[in-house]
Amino acid sequence: MKNKFISQIEPWFGEEERIALNEYMKSGGWLTEFKQTQKFEKMIADYTGAKYCFTVNNGTISLTLASLACDIQAGDEVIVPNYTMIATPNSIKMFGAVPIFVDVEPETLCLDIELVKKAITPETKAIMLVSANGRYPQSGIAAFVRLAKESGLFLIEDSAQALGSFYPDGRHIGTVGDVGSFSFSSPKVISTGQGGAIITNDNDIAYKVKRLKDFGRSGGGNDVHDSIGYNFKFTDLQGVIGIEQMKKLQWRVERKKEILKHYKEKLKDIVQIKFFEQDLENTTPWFIDVLVENREELQKYLKENNIGTRVMYPPINKQKAYNVPGEYPVSNIVGEKGLWLPSSSQLANSDIDKICNTILEFFIEN
Ligand SMILES: Cc1ncc(COP(=O)(O)O)c(C=O)c1O
């Protein structure tokens, strides 16, 4: 019998989500965002320790709204990492702001603070600090907060990949800057299919986000508009799923950490594979990210053996969508050698053994 294909990532919904959705449909809810959404938002706020949480339709729009709530406007510059998912710069490009790409630290793939300092101009309005795979910058979040304060900038934390990850001082990633953002797209630790959330402790930002996502309404359901807003609302269908997924978060957080430990142990003698520095006490590796030699050949060999992988994000400045010049040695290396290995929470240890043995075989033969 042919071996089953091991995907690089799969979302995980179970009986609990099915039953909860069924119950919700029987209750006659309107599907639009209401009590289930509010309950999901409260669960995220409680888990992260944020004062406010607002769900939106995805983790790109959450960054757009977070930026608009910081009064970033067309023409303003925002510093973003050159290694990130393209949604990070696109979220501000959407309304005419200008992403300025800065290279990342080789150990964590988070923004290099020394390069950020050099990129600040009179036009700079914010820094978008992306938590790469749940990691935080080696320079520390306090240094970013200080830099943002001293330079009069907003600090926006793109924590799309970081639910379940904390800074060493115990604060959840996304809660330390002015505003933080999550994604619940299907590859994330928990998923609602599509979905995003904005968290903040700032009353003014919360006030603005609440209106921005709901047509600028001054109160639920009325048609009085004291500011411009749009429609970026969630649905209670997603809320119902999100509530069940949140109940499973802690188990998944632990499992993701075990998965990385298992990979590291099994691959420790392979010099052609290099892991990044992940603080497993505080952070949750969303994906298993590595730098590998012979990436394309290895990927092909794994696929022939029913193992899915995915090439890590190419440097954004070289994407045709942006195509801007600049020296970005770290993001260039990731573009050449970065590979995501299978990373789903539902991977069994025997799956990981099979993946690692296949990698071993490849490097013995090549
Ligand atoms: C760092 C980062 N920012 C933003 C996003 C966008 O989130 P969404 O796909 O929910 O729009 C992602 C999605 O993977 C991401 O990884």
The ligand as an SDF file (V2000), in Angstrom:
LIG
                    3D

 16 16  0  0  0  0  0  0  0  0999 V2000
    3.4690   37.6950    9.1940 C   0  0  0  0  0  0  0  0  0  0  0  0
    2.1210   37.6640    8.5520 C   0  0  0  0  0  0  0  0  0  0  0  0
    1.4140   38.8070    8.4470 N   0  0  0  0  0  0  0  0  0  0  0  0
    0.1900   38.8260    7.8920 C   0  0  0  0  0  0  0  0  0  0  0  0
   -0.3960   37.6800    7.4110 C   0  0  0  0  0  0  0  0  0  0  0  0
   -1.7330   37.7840    6.7250 C   0  0  0  0  0  0  0  0  0  0  0  0
   -2.7380   37.0840    7.3580 O   0  0  0  0  0  0  0  0  0  0  0  0
   -4.0490   36.6370    6.5280 P   0  0  0  0  0  0  0  0  0  0  0  0
   -3.6330   35.5150    5.6420 O   0  0  0  0  0  0  0  0  0  0  0  0
   -4.9930   36.2130    7.6070 O   0  0  0  0  0  0  0  0  0  0  0  0
   -4.5180   37.8280    5.7890 O   0  0  0  0  0  0  0  0  0  0  0  0
    0.2810   36.4710    7.5110 C   0  0  0  0  0  0  0  0  0  0  0  0
   -0.3210   35.2140    7.0090 C   0  0  0  0  0  0  0  0  0  0  0  0
    0.3090   34.1750    6.9540 O   0  0  0  0  0  0  0  0  0  0  0  0
    1.5720   36.4470    8.0790 C   0  0  0  0  0  0  0  0  0  0  0  0
    2.2800   35.3210    8.1900 O   0  0  0  0  0  0  0  0  0  0  0  0
  1  2  1  0
  2  3  1  0
  2 15  2  0
  3  4  2  0
  4  5  1  0
  5  6  1  0
  5 12  2  0
  6  7  1  0
  7  8  1  0
  8  9  2  0
  8 10  1  0
  8 11  1  0
 12 13  1  0
 12 15  1  0
 13 14  2  0
 15 16  1  0
M  END
$$$$
